[in-house]
Amino acid sequence: MEARGERVGEAVGERGSVYSRIKTGETGEVQVPVKGGLRTLAARAKDKDLLIPTGTFIRVVDSIGSTLIVEELKDVSSQVEEEQKKEEE
């Protein structure tokens, strides 16, 4: 059986969305793909002064214990286009 912390660590680098808003300096929930399935996990904002509303697209930048550290994706469409160009090269 794998530890929850190991599963959470696999989410680093993934993109997802906020499921339950992340209030300033507090923990919320995000949904991200982990091991082929969509998981709802605890998350805090990388910028502790930031409120990230429900539905906002995020990227997981780190994990501490069983909590993900996330940052808001500002322009999702341009980032997707850049990644597609890199894959085509």
Secondary structure, DSSP 4 states (H G I P E B T S, - for coil): ---HHHHHHTTTT-EEEEEE-B-TTS-EEEEEEETTEEEEEEEEESSTT--B-TT-EEEEEEEETTEEEEEE-S-HHHHHHHHHHHHH-
